[in-house]
Amino acid sequence: MENKKILLSEKEIPTHWYNIVANMPNKPLPPLNPATKEPIGPEALAPLFPMALIMQEVSQDKWVEIPEEVRDVYKHWRPTPMYRAYALEKALDTPAKIYYKYEGVSPSGSHKPNTAVAQAYYNREEGVKRIVTETGAGQWGSALSFACEKFGLECEVFMVKISYHQKPYRKVMMNTWGAKVHASPTDLTEAGRKILAEDPDSPGSLGIAISEAVEVAAQDEGTKYALGSVLNHVLMHQTVIGQEAILQMEKAGDMPDIVVAPFGGGSNFAGISFPFLRLNFEEGKNIRCIASEPASCPKLTRGQFRYDFGDTVGMTPLLPMYTLGHNFVPAPIHAGGLRYHGAGAIVSQLLNDELIEARAHNQLECFEAGLLFARTEGIIPAPETTHAIATAVSEAKRCKEEGKSETILIHLCGHGYLDLAAYDDYLSGKLVEHEITQEEIHESLSKLDTPLI
Ligand SMILES: *Cc1c(COP(=O)(O)O)cnc(C)c1O
């Protein structure tokens, strides 16, 4: 057997982030002011984000230099390893070659610190004292807690209540890095109090937590807000992953035919796939990039491309996205994460232009793929990550049927060592097949009165 592990040296950590907007045939549509329905300018975002990040949000420059201090923090865990999944290939008896790029080696165990560190840096540069954010499963909150600690900022996290109780160790992780964590909805904000008045037992949602965090940031001069996915600058910060992956594939003397990544708001998918899409744009390559989502929250495969709010209460600008409706809350029996109702503007435009693909998987299929991965490759993947593995398994099976030796690259964007309760539910037979019905999607979308595209 050849070498399993494909490593890079510290010198090969990328020096620039890649901005795919420069290469897109149709640029992402602008955010709109919900009242006037007119495009909003960068200045409207100034209460929430530091200027450097706002400029990155609207930038059309192809390359943005990574500040030296950010690269220095990246050196704690970057470059991340890539592996050839020989054992998984053997178990699937497939002629396909499978590789995976592993971001679980970061301090918080996923790709999220790649942008958290950059965002904390720019906030500190502009004199911000405190960053407020929301977190669902806790991956983003823990990444930002780590990053704020590195740059001497306070960090406050609104954590979706159901996760706060189901994932106590994520909270402890945030507290360990010095952050304050609230179970959302709280009575600390108007948005939270409004939700609690309607439903005192609300389990919370990412959209509600976003509303709370945005409200706190908007009201305090020295406080800014940070988002762990969806926005253009967040996706761009993640492109260090794909740039490293290209170097590693070259070292392995190979190049993927297919790149698969799980999809929540789009940041890890963008991180691995955008640098490969650049090769499609500039070198005429034909690499298929597939985003994998849950059948319980299928915005890419069954949602509508239109303007919608990024949060539940309707405090954000209107953003162009594939959406299930901002009021959509996935069924509580869904255990695999990726519960956000919408998708980022860039990824939505790419999907609409058929430059990327999307696939939805049932949660049982995902955990089955996750278990197969753990039993062959050893690493227990995050429940979110198992969606990409499910896509890879189905593609590897297709390769076997068609007798094709295609190369598949999986984005193993996080480990699942703090998500073992979900594996416990799966192993003890508590998880059921779940797919949202057409009526439920229709009902959620019919409540929207935001502009169509
Ligand atoms: C946050 C997270 C996701 C989903 O968010 P994206 O922005 O779509 O990447 C997926 N996997 C892991 C491990 C995560 O932490």
The ligand as an SDF file (V2000), in Angstrom:
LIG
                    3D

 15 15  0  0  0  0  0  0  0  0999 V2000
  -20.7210   24.5280   11.0380 C   0  0  0  0  0  0  0  0  0  0  0  0
  -20.4170   23.2380   10.4550 C   0  0  0  0  0  0  0  0  0  0  0  0
  -21.0230   22.8340    9.2480 C   0  0  0  0  0  0  0  0  0  0  0  0
  -22.0570   23.6500    8.5210 C   0  0  0  0  0  0  0  0  0  0  0  0
  -21.7170   24.9670    8.1820 O   0  0  0  0  0  0  0  0  0  0  0  0
  -21.1310   25.3950    6.7840 P   0  0  0  0  0  0  0  0  0  0  0  0
  -21.0090   26.8590    6.8500 O   0  0  0  0  0  0  0  0  0  0  0  0
  -22.0790   24.9490    5.7180 O   0  0  0  0  0  0  0  0  0  0  0  0
  -19.8100   24.7350    6.6600 O   0  0  0  0  0  0  0  0  0  0  0  0
  -20.6910   21.5990    8.7460 C   0  0  0  0  0  0  0  0  0  0  0  0
  -19.8160   20.7950    9.3870 N   0  0  0  0  0  0  0  0  0  0  0  0
  -19.2100   21.1490   10.5260 C   0  0  0  0  0  0  0  0  0  0  0  0
  -18.2580   20.2070   11.1680 C   0  0  0  0  0  0  0  0  0  0  0  0
  -19.4830   22.3850   11.0880 C   0  0  0  0  0  0  0  0  0  0  0  0
  -18.8780   22.7420   12.2200 O   0  0  0  0  0  0  0  0  0  0  0  0
  1  2  1  0
  2  3  1  0
  2 14  2  0
  3  4  1  0
  3 10  2  0
  4  5  1  0
  5  6  1  0
  6  7  2  0
  6  8  1  0
  6  9  1  0
 10 11  1  0
 11 12  2  0
 12 13  1  0
 12 14  1  0
 14 15  1  0
M  END
$$$$
